[in-house]
Amino acid sequence: MKILVVGGSGLLGYHVLAELRLRGHETTTVARTRREGVDRVVDVATAAEDELRELLAGHDGVVFAGGTDDRRIDKGPVGPRLHAGNVAPVVALLKTARAAGCTRAAVLASYYTYFDRVHPEWGLAAKHPYVRSRLEQARVARETAGPDLPVAFIEVPYVFGVAPGRVPEWSRPVVKWVRSSAPLFAPPGGSAATSARGVGIATVDALEDASGADIPVVEENLRWADMLSRMAGAAGKPRAVRTLPAGVVRAAFRVGGRVNGLTGKEPGLTIEHLGGLFLRELFVDPLAPRSVDEAIRETAKA
């Protein structure tokens, strides 16, 4: 196969490309900024249709590994920014890919859509603009692609691992914390986790199968305290992690939401509702269970 990877210079895009090449597939790397390994510099959200058509010519499939994540916080309504980052470029890309005769596609998405699907009573879409943008992304993408272009959504949880010049953005403040001598504390819940390489493997599997499925990528489920403990050990600062009472966690996020509101900034995940997320066990049964310890070590040392 010949696959176009949009966002190929990022952490996850790098590992998608590596797995494609490992299996003997041809690749074209697209990113918005020029850096080593990028074949074409294009912003697919603003590119003209002719430019996208020329870009996709001769390719069997496409991967969208870009977008706006849940951690971005700016002034003003976040909805339009999430639409511009997560929905508009996917629609433009898949519309042209369908016309170009591509037969498979994959979008790197979020595991929050999995939990919205299996636990609608949690009300994640109602509470969090980021979750709404990911649900809209999946709905509109499949409407645009139609039945002849199956689109797999790779639902990514917390990721560990590195790529040249890249680490998981969420890990930066956490690694700084565990490398210090400050006490460690965590909510009672936990989360599914995976490695960046695991995302690459799942994405290429989906492309080869032309599955068009929703695929949560999980290698291991970790309680927050276990995650912090492993990261601290990997950083050479092993120590105990204290568990915070649920009431303290909820109160802290409520206060954080009020403070954030005074600044006029709106995040993708609404801060006052984050306590409800962090106190849950955001676990998924792994299809291919593996330890993420090696990826944790890479992240802590990068």
Secondary structure by P-SEA (a helix, b strand, c coil): cbbbbcccccaaaaaaaaaaaaabbbbbbbccccccccccccccccccaaaaaaaaccccbbbbcccccccccccccaaaaaaacccaaaaaaaaaaaaaccccccccccaaaaaaaaccccccccccaaaaaaaaaaaaaaaaacccbbbbbbccccccccccccccccaaaaaaaaacccbbbbccbbbbbbcaaaaaaaaaaaaaaccccbbbbbcccccaaaaaaaaaaaacbbbbbbbbcaaaaaaaaaaaaaaaaaacccccccccaaaaaaaccccccccbbbbaaaaaaaaaac
